[in-house]
Amino acid sequence: MRETVVFRWLAAGDTGDFEAFDELLHPNVIVHAPLGLSTKSAEAEKEVWRKALHAIPTIQHDVQEVVVNDNIEMARVLVRGVIESDFANIKGSGKSFVIDQAIILHLKEGKAIEIWEITDVASIKSQVE
């Protein structure tokens, strides 16, 4: 599991290791994400993660399970943190959250070319607002 792109991408994001994104994400990666966080390049995805880490410095993606099928990786993830400042139209409240997330990642030449994030948005809002 630790060698998968999805695991390494989330771990790099949680620690702010954005240089690792260059080896994990195709430069033109498309990320479909809720709350207006979709991106169309690795550079734009790095910026979303920078903002997330500013607002949620304790964010942690705990990968529960990964399924790999050829050029597709699917992960079930438990996301937790404390939202310290506004992010993605969610008010910074200093409250903690724990939510479920599913990620479907398509690979091209060993890098993520398209990512789908399915996140329990209602749950995070009910916990922090």
ROVEXBA-128425 format. One line per 8 residues: number of its first residue (from 1); their letters; for each residue x, y, z of N, C-alpha, C. Coordinates in pm, whole numbers. Example, Ala and Ser with C-alpha at 12.3 -4.5 7.8 and 13.67 -1.06 7.14 Angstrom:
1) as) 1319,-569,780,1230,-450,780,1320,-330,780 ~ 1285,-225,708,1367,-106,714,1290,3,787 $
***
This chain:
1) mretvvfr) 82,-119,0,0,0,0,87,126,0 ~ 194,127,78,278,247,90,348,284,-41 ~ 359,189,-133,426,218,-260,331,273,-365 ~ 201,276,-337,105,327,-435,116,478,-448 ~ 79,527,-564,81,671,-589,-17,742,-496 ~ -135,686,-478,-235,751,-394,-185,766,-250 ~ -124,662,-195,-72,671,-58,39,775,-49 ~ 132,771,-143,246,864,-142,203,1008,-163 $
9) wlaagdtg) 102,1030,-249,50,1165,-274,-12,1224,-148 ~ -98,1146,-82,-162,1196,41,-60,1220,152 ~ 37,1131,165,141,1148,267,224,1273,239 ~ 258,1295,113,335,1414,75,254,1541,102 ~ 126,1538,69,40,1654,94,29,1685,242 ~ 11,1583,324,-2,1604,469,122,1669,530 ~ 238,1639,475,363,1692,530,414,1816,457 ~ 343,1856,350,386,1973,273,505,1945,183 $
17) dfeafdel) 527,1820,146,636,1783,57,590,1797,-88 ~ 579,1921,-134,525,1946,-266,621,1911,-378 ~ 749,1897,-349,843,1849,-451,808,1706,-492 ~ 757,1626,-397,717,1489,-428,602,1486,-528 ~ 519,1591,-529,408,1596,-624,459,1586,-768 ~ 579,1641,-795,634,1639,-931,658,1497,-981 ~ 691,1405,-890,712,1266,-932,585,1182,-926 ~ 481,1234,-861,357,1159,-843,244,1204,-934 $
25) lhpnvivh) 242,1332,-969,133,1388,-1049,183,1429,-1187 ~ 108,1394,-1289,135,1440,-1424,119,1592,-1424 ~ 201,1668,-1497,189,1815,-1496,48,1864,-1529 ~ -26,1789,-1612,-161,1829,-1651,-270,1748,-1580 ~ -240,1702,-1460,-337,1624,-1384,-466,1702,-1364 ~ -577,1633,-1374,-708,1692,-1345,-758,1628,-1217 ~ -789,1711,-1119,-841,1662,-992,-985,1712,-978 ~ -1077,1617,-966,-1218,1648,-945,-1242,1641,-794 $
33) aplglstk) -1268,1755,-733,-1283,1760,-588,-1405,1845,-551 ~ -1465,1816,-437,-1580,1896,-393,-1539,2033,-342 ~ -1637,2114,-311,-1620,2245,-248,-1536,2342,-329 ~ -1540,2329,-461,-1467,2422,-547,-1316,2401,-547 ~ -1271,2282,-508,-1127,2255,-499,-1072,2177,-617 ~ -1148,2165,-725,-1099,2096,-844,-985,2175,-907 ~ -890,2103,-966,-774,2167,-1030,-746,2103,-1165 ~ -665,2174,-1246,-633,2124,-1379,-482,2121,-1406 $
41) saeaekev) -402,2118,-1301,-257,2104,-1318,-195,2067,-1185 ~ -75,2013,-1191,-3,1978,-1068,26,2105,-987 ~ 59,2214,-1055,88,2339,-983,-35,2391,-909 ~ -150,2383,-974,-273,2427,-908,-307,2336,-790 ~ -280,2207,-804,-305,2113,-695,-213,2143,-575 ~ -89,2179,-603,2,2218,-495,-54,2338,-419 ~ -111,2433,-490,-166,2554,-426,-285,2519,-336 ~ -370,2428,-381,-483,2384,-297,-429,2322,-168 $
49) wrkalhai) -328,2238,-179,-270,2174,-60,-204,2277,32 ~ -139,2378,-25,-80,2484,59,-187,2553,142 ~ -298,2587,77,-409,2652,146,-471,2559,250 ~ -483,2432,217,-538,2335,312,-449,2324,436 ~ -319,2318,416,-228,2306,529,-226,2433,614 ~ -249,2547,551,-258,2671,628,-382,2669,717 ~ -494,2625,661,-621,2624,734,-632,2506,830 ~ -571,2393,792,-583,2270,870,-443,2212,889 $
57) ptiqhdvq) -360,2276,970,-220,2232,982,-204,2091,1038 ~ -306,2038,1103,-299,1904,1160,-361,1798,1068 ~ -392,1833,945,-462,1739,856,-384,1608,844 ~ -458,1500,844,-398,1367,833,-490,1278,752 ~ -437,1221,645,-510,1125,563,-462,985,601 ~ -547,909,664,-514,773,706,-574,676,604 ~ -490,624,517,-536,534,412,-573,400,476 ~ -700,364,465,-751,242,525,-736,121,434 $
65) evvvndni) -748,146,304,-749,36,209,-717,91,70 ~ -641,16,-8,-613,53,-147,-638,-69,-236 ~ -707,-46,-347,-728,-149,-447,-662,-100,-575 ~ -579,-184,-635,-508,-148,-758,-555,-240,-870 ~ -588,-181,-984,-629,-256,-1102,-566,-189,-1223 ~ -458,-247,-1271,-382,-191,-1383,-343,-45,-1355 ~ -401,49,-1430,-363,190,-1415,-460,268,-1328 ~ -534,198,-1242,-628,264,-1153,-597,224,-1008 $
73) emarvlvr) -595,324,-921,-582,300,-777,-704,360,-709 ~ -765,284,-619,-880,331,-543,-847,319,-396 ~ -877,423,-320,-844,422,-178,-963,465,-94 ~ -974,401,21,-1070,443,124,-987,509,233 ~ -1022,634,266,-937,718,350,-1018,776,465 ~ -956,783,581,-1011,854,696,-932,983,710 ~ -1000,1096,701,-935,1227,707,-971,1293,839 ~ -869,1346,908,-895,1414,1035,-809,1539,1045 $
81) gviesdfa) -854,1630,1129,-777,1752,1152,-858,1851,1234 ~ -801,1968,1251,-867,2079,1320,-865,2196,1223 ~ -982,2250,1192,-989,2361,1097,-968,2493,1172 ~ -851,2552,1150,-809,2672,1222,-853,2801,1154 ~ -861,2800,1020,-903,2919,947,-990,2877,829 ~ -1058,2975,769,-1152,2947,661,-1083,2873,546 ~ -1156,2773,492,-1104,2696,379,-1222,2634,304 ~ -1226,2656,175,-1327,2595,88,-1469,2623,137 $
89) nikgsgks) -1495,2747,171,-1626,2790,219,-1668,2725,350 ~ -1571,2678,426,-1596,2627,560,-1524,2720,657 ~ -1597,2771,753,-1541,2867,849,-1441,2800,944 ~ -1330,2869,966,-1234,2823,1065,-1294,2837,1204 ~ -1307,2727,1273,-1376,2729,1402,-1289,2676,1516 ~ -1174,2620,1483,-1091,2558,1586,-1144,2422,1627 ~ -1245,2372,1557,-1304,2242,1591,-1241,2131,1507 ~ -1238,2012,1565,-1182,1897,1496,-1289,1824,1415 $
97) fvidqaii) -1243,1748,1318,-1333,1668,1235,-1267,1536,1201 ~ -1351,1438,1170,-1309,1309,1116,-1411,1274,1009 ~ -1364,1254,885,-1457,1224,775,-1403,1110,691 ~ -1493,1051,615,-1456,948,518,-1434,1010,382 ~ -1343,949,307,-1315,995,172,-1283,874,86 ~ -1324,879,-39,-1285,777,-137,-1212,848,-249 ~ -1107,786,-298,-1028,846,-405,-1010,743,-515 ~ -1035,787,-637,-1009,705,-756,-905,779,-838 $
105) lhlkegka) -795,714,-863,-681,778,-927,-644,701,-1053 ~ -637,769,-1166,-597,708,-1293,-451,745,-1321 ~ -373,645,-1361,-230,665,-1385,-198,666,-1534 ~ -99,746,-1568,-41,746,-1702,109,756,-1683 ~ 181,657,-1732,327,653,-1720,371,666,-1574 ~ 295,602,-1484,331,598,-1343,294,720,-1261 ~ 229,818,-1323,187,939,-1252,36,955,-1261 ~ -22,1020,-1162,-165,1046,-1163,-198,1146,-1273 $
113) ieiweitd) -290,1109,-1361,-334,1197,-1469,-476,1249,-1443 ~ -555,1173,-1365,-689,1217,-1327,-723,1156,-1191 ~ -779,1240,-1104,-814,1197,-968,-957,1241,-938 ~ -1033,1150,-879,-1168,1180,-833,-1169,1168,-682 ~ -1209,1273,-612,-1220,1271,-466,-1368,1275,-429 ~ -1410,1177,-352,-1549,1170,-304,-1541,1187,-153 ~ -1592,1300,-105,-1574,1339,33,-1708,1362,101 ~ -1719,1322,226,-1840,1341,304,-1846,1486,353 $
121) vasiksqv) -1887,1575,262,-1890,1718,290,-1990,1753,400 ~ -2106,1690,399,-2207,1718,502,-2153,1687,641 ~ -2076,1582,652,-2022,1543,782,-1921,1645,834 ~ -1832,1693,747,-1733,1791,795,-1803,1918,839 ~ -1902,1962,761,-1974,2084,797,-2047,2069,930 ~ -2109,1955,952,-2184,1935,1077,-2090,1929,1198 ~ -1966,1889,1177,-1872,1876,1288,-1802,2008,1323 ~ -1784,2096,1225,-1703,2215,1252,-1780,2347,1250 $
129) e) -1899,2347,1198,-1973,2475,1191,-2065,2491,1310 $
***
